[in-house]
Amino acid sequence: MPSVCIVGRQSFQVDLLRQCLAFHCQLQADVTSIDAAVGRSADLFLVDAQGLEDEQVAEILRRLHEDRRLRPIALVFAREDHPMQHLVMFPCLRGMFFENCGNEDFCRGMHALLAGEHWLPRRWLGAYLDTTRLSSAATLASVQQSLVDLTPKEKQVLLLLMEGLSNADIAERMFVSAHTVKTHLQNIFRKIEVKSRAKAIHWGMQHLRHQARA
């Protein structure tokens, strides 16, 4: 039977979620904290987003993503206005279920995720696609020059950033100081004309996926 791990705290809602997984989806799940979840194996991680600020959700996703295991993660009890940038920043985030999700749709989503598919709100994907197209159209003219301007080290930093690594982890991987990584990131942001890590990752996913790491 596939292993499902709910990352969060014991609560009435989480208990109902476990019952739904057991009786409607025929799946067993256990509940664990983020500290215990990092480093453990599971076929699917469900992050309880209820009552959390966007920054708190991002921190949980970052810690799971930095574990560098290619396992699917889904948010449960998510708000309908959850920021789309988390989809860009964390490639392992493959599913999202709002608080009003019905049992039938929830179970279909669970089995889709366990089968290697994505399960994301249609309008969320539509908005993301529109944003991506607009961004691509706006940057198409400068992409080739930006790729030429990025040094091999800067490309390596950007590729590691796309893996979800922190500055400290990038520095350790590249055998350089955290200050050097910060300088590289500042140069990258300037050259590709972005002002945040999320937008840099978005840009890299569009234009650097095909390139081998320097």
C-alpha positions in Angstrom: 0.0 0.0 0.0 1.4 3.5 -0.8 2.7 5.5 2.1 1.1 8.9 2.7 2.5 11.3 5.3 0.5 14.3 6.6 2.8 17.1 7.6 1.2 19.1 10.4 -0.3 18.9 13.9 -2.9 16.7 15.3 -6.3 18.4 15.0 -10.0 17.6 14.4 -9.6 18.5 10.7 -6.5 16.3 10.3 -8.3 13.4 12.0 -11.1 13.8 9.5 -8.6 13.8 6.7 -7.1 10.6 7.9 -10.6 9.0 8.0 -11.3 10.2 4.5 -8.0 8.7 3.3 -8.8 5.4 5.0 -12.5 4.9 4.3 -13.0 6.7 0.9 -9.5 6.5 -0.7 -8.4 3.2 0.8 -5.1 4.8 1.9 -3.4 4.8 5.2 -1.6 7.9 6.5 0.3 9.0 9.5 0.7 12.6 10.9 4.1 14.0 11.6 5.8 17.3 12.2 8.0 19.0 9.6 11.1 18.1 11.7 10.2 14.4 11.6 9.1 14.6 7.9 12.5 15.8 6.6 14.6 12.8 5.8 11.9 10.2 5.9 10.5 8.3 2.9 6.9 8.4 1.7 5.1 8.1 -1.6 3.1 11.3 -1.0 3.4 14.2 1.5 0.3 16.2 2.3 1.1 19.6 3.9 -1.6 20.9 6.2 -1.9 24.6 5.2 -4.8 25.4 7.4 -4.2 28.6 9.5 -0.7 29.1 8.1 0.7 32.2 6.6 2.1 32.0 3.0 5.6 32.4 4.4 5.1 29.4 6.8 3.9 27.2 4.0 6.8 28.3 1.9 9.2 27.3 4.7 7.7 23.9 5.0 7.9 23.3 1.2 11.5 24.6 1.2 12.6 22.2 3.9 10.9 19.2 2.1 12.3 20.3 -1.2 15.8 20.7 0.1 15.7 17.1 1.1 16.3 16.5 -2.6 14.0 13.6 -2.9 11.8 13.5 -6.0 8.6 12.8 -4.2 5.2 14.6 -4.8 3.9 17.1 -2.3 0.4 18.4 -2.1 -1.2 21.2 0.0 -4.5 20.3 1.9 -6.9 22.8 3.4 -5.4 25.5 1.2 -6.9 28.9 0.7 -8.3 29.7 -2.7 -6.0 32.7 -3.0 -2.9 30.7 -2.3 0.1 32.4 -4.2 1.0 30.8 -7.5 4.7 31.4 -7.0 5.0 28.3 -4.8 4.3 26.2 -7.9 7.3 27.9 -9.6 9.6 27.7 -6.6 9.0 24.1 -5.6 8.7 21.7 -8.5 7.7 18.9 -6.1 4.5 20.7 -5.3 2.1 18.8 -7.6 -1.2 19.0 -5.9 -3.5 21.4 -4.1 -6.8 20.8 -2.3 -9.0 23.7 -1.0 -10.9 23.5 2.3 -14.2 22.8 0.5 -12.9 19.9 -1.6 -15.4 17.0 -1.7 -14.5 13.4 -0.8 -14.8 12.2 -4.4 -12.6 14.8 -6.0 -10.1 14.4 -3.1 -9.8 10.7 -3.6 -9.4 11.1 -7.4 -6.7 13.6 -6.7 -4.9 11.3 -4.3 -4.7 8.5 -6.7 -3.7 10.8 -9.6 -0.8 12.1 -7.5 0.3 8.6 -6.5 0.2 7.7 -10.2 2.7 10.4 -11.0 0.2 13.0 -12.2 -0.5 16.6 -11.1 -3.7 17.7 -9.4 -4.1 21.4 -9.4 -7.1 23.7 -9.7 -8.0 24.4 -13.3 -8.3 28.2 -12.9 -5.0 28.2 -11.0 -3.2 26.5 -13.9 -5.0 28.8 -16.4 -3.8 31.9 -14.5 -0.3 30.4 -14.2 -0.2 29.7 -18.0 -1.4 33.2 -18.8 1.3 34.6 -16.5 4.0 32.4 -18.1 2.9 33.4 -21.6 3.0 37.1 -20.8 6.3 36.8 -19.2 7.7 34.9 -22.1 6.5 37.4 -24.6 7.9 40.3 -22.6 11.4 38.7 -22.2 11.8 36.9 -25.5 13.8 39.6 -27.1 16.4 39.7 -24.3 16.7 36.0 -23.5 19.6 35.2 -25.9 21.6 38.1 -24.7 21.0 37.2 -21.1 22.1 33.7 -21.6 25.3 35.0 -23.2 25.9 37.5 -20.4 25.5 34.9 -17.6 28.9 33.4 -16.7 29.3 29.6 -16.2 29.3 30.1 -12.4 26.2 32.3 -12.5 24.4 29.6 -14.6 25.5 27.0 -12.0 24.1 29.2 -9.2 20.8 29.7 -11.0 20.5 25.9 -11.7 21.1 25.2 -8.0 18.6 27.9 -7.0 16.1 26.1 -9.2 16.6 22.9 -7.1 15.4 24.9 -4.1 18.7 25.2 -2.4 19.4 28.0 0.1 22.4 30.3 -0.3 24.3 28.3 2.3 23.6 25.0 0.5 24.7 26.5 -2.9 27.9 27.8 -1.3 28.6 24.3 0.1 27.9 22.6 -3.2 30.1 25.0 -5.1 32.9 25.2 -2.5 32.6 29.0 -2.2 31.6 31.5 0.5 28.0 32.5 1.1 29.1 36.1 0.2 30.2 34.9 -3.2 26.9 33.2 -3.8 25.1 36.4 -2.8 27.2 38.4 -5.3 26.4 35.9 -8.0 22.7 36.2 -7.3 22.9 40.0 -7.4 24.6 39.8 -10.8 22.0 37.2 -12.1 19.1 39.3 -10.9 20.5 42.4 -12.7 21.3 40.5 -16.0 18.0 38.8 -16.3 16.1 41.8 -15.0 14.3 40.2 -12.0 14.1 41.3 -8.4 13.3 38.1 -6.5 14.3 34.4 -6.1 10.9 33.3 -7.3 11.1 35.2 -10.5 14.7 34.1 -11.1 13.6 30.5 -10.7 10.7 31.1 -13.0 13.0 32.6 -15.6 15.5 29.7 -15.2 12.7 27.1 -15.6 11.8 28.7 -18.9 15.3 29.2 -20.3 17.8 27.0 -18.6 16.1 23.6 -18.3 17.8 22.3 -21.4 21.3 23.3 -20.3 23.7 21.1 -18.5 25.0 22.3 -15.1 28.2 24.2 -15.5 
